[in-house]
Amino acid sequence: APAFGTFESAVTKQPYLNIVQSYPGVLGGVTFAQREVNPNALEWMNLIKVVLLTASPWSETEKTTFLNYLQNSSMYTGRFFLEDPLPTPVSVVVDIFCYPSSNPEQCELDASAAITDLFAGRPGRLGFDVYRSDIIDRILESNPGIEYAILKSPSSDLIVSGRAMPRPTLSLEPVASGG
């Protein structure tokens, strides 16, 4: 990519994203230019919307400090708007079938931990889609005693495309026969 001599200031989407994600206390972030929010809205002209996932909730002072940092890191006179991420509640219900030699309680604990880890907030995860196959793969990888899993919920892939996902609600129910 060509260097435009920006002196460590952001000009395009990727440098803005790098600046946002490297700020202390930010686990992940996404930026949205006017063309991504509403290209016909004049009030969004030169406005960049920023959505953050932070290590802890920020006070108004911390938000203002962050916005000032962005403004000082910009090569032009854009404006920044900080928007809280929109939670997407997720309930995972799965039937887990174990090999006869396995410890079913340990399989359940490992599967639960794997699902929680899949949805955990961490750098680079904000706004990523999660597919049903991702959930099943994590469950199967969590313990060699798990033979297979039938995912009952969610019933479709979790396409969040720029929205944050909160920690999931887990519901692992033991199956009366066979697992």
N, C-alpha and C positions, 0 to 999 in steps of 0.2 A: 504494500500500500504506500502511496506517496506521502511524504512528510510535508506538511504545510507550514512548518515553523510556528507552531502554536504555543511554544514555551510552556508545555505541560498544562495548557488550558484545553477544555473540551470544545469541540466544534460539531462533531457528528455523534450519532447515537451510541456507538461503541465506546468512545472516550467518556461520554456522560455516564454510561453504565459502569465503566471501570471506576470512575470517581465515586459514584454512589456506593458500589459494593466494597470499596476499600476504606470507607469511613469507619472509625472505631464504633463498635456496638451494633453494626449492621450485619445481619446474617445473610440477607439477600435483598435484592431490590430490582425493580423493573422501571423503565422510563417509557413514557408515551408522548410522542410529538402530536401537534395539532392534527396532522393527517391521519393519525391512528385513533384519535378521540372523536373529533368531529371536524372534517376538513372545511365545512361550510360555515362554521361558527366564527364570526369575526372576533368575538370576545376571547377566543382561544388562540388568537394570533400571537406567535412568539411565546407561547406558554408551554412548558414541559411539565407534565404530570409525573410525579414520582410516588411509587408505592414501595414501602419498606417492610421488611420483617426484621425486627430488632431483638437483641438479646433480652431486653426488658422494656416495659412501656416507657416512653419518653414524655417528659414534661414539656410544657409550651416553650420554655427557655431552650431546652435541648433541640426542639424542632426548629426554632428560630435560628439557633446557632448553625444547625445543619443547612438550612436554606441559605443563610449568608455564605457559608462555605461553598455551596454550589454556585451561588452568584459570583463569588470571587474566583471560581475555577472555570468560569465560562469565558469564551473568547468574544462573545457578543452580548448585547443587552436583552437577553431573554428573561422571562419571568418563570418562577418555579412554584408549583403547587404540590403540597404534600397531602396524599390521600391515604387513609388507613386501608389495609388489605381487607377484602370481603371474605369472611369465613365461609367455607363450604362444608357443612356437617357431613360426616361420612360414618356409616355404620357398616362394619364388616361382620358378616355371619357366614361361617364356613363349617362344613362337616369334614373332619379329619379322620382318615382311616390309617391305622398303624399296623405294622408287621406284628405277628404274635409275640416275637421276642423283645419287642420294644417296651418302654415304660410310657404308658399313655399320658400320665400326668406330666412327665417331662416333655413329651411331644407337644402337649397343649401349652405349657409355659414357653417353650422355644418358639412355637408358632405365634403366640401372642406378642412376644418380644420382637419377632421379625416384622410383624405387621406394624407395630408401634414405631419401629425404626424406619420403616419405609415412609411413613408420613411425618417423621420428625422434622422440625424446622432446622435447617442447616444451610450453609452457603451454597448458592446455586440451585436451590429447590423451589424457590418462589415462582409460581406460575407454570410449573411443569405438569403435564398431563400424566395420569396414572391409569394404566390399563389393567383390566381384570387379570390378564396373564402375568403382569408384574406381581400382583398379590399372590397368586398361586405359586409362581416361581420362588418367591421369598419364603413361603410356607414350606415348600418341598426342600429348599436348601437349608432350612433352619435345624433339621434333625434327620439323620439317616433312618430313623425308625418310622418316619412318615411315608406310607406307601403312596397315597394319593389324597387329594382334597377336592371337595365339591364346593365351589363358591356360590352361596345363595344370595348374598348381598355384598356389594352393590350389584345390581342387575345389568349395568352397562359401564363402559369405560368412563373414567372421571376426567372429562375434558374441561380444564379450568382456564386455559389460554389467557394467562395474565392475572388470574385471581389467586389469592393465597388460599391454602388449605390448612385448617387447624388440625390439632391432634385428633385422631379418630376415636370414635366410641366403639369399643370392641365387645363382641358378644360371641363367645365360643361355647357352644352347647354340646355336651357329650351325646353321642348317638347310643341308643339303647343296645343295638346289636351290631356287631361287626366293626366297631371302631372306637 
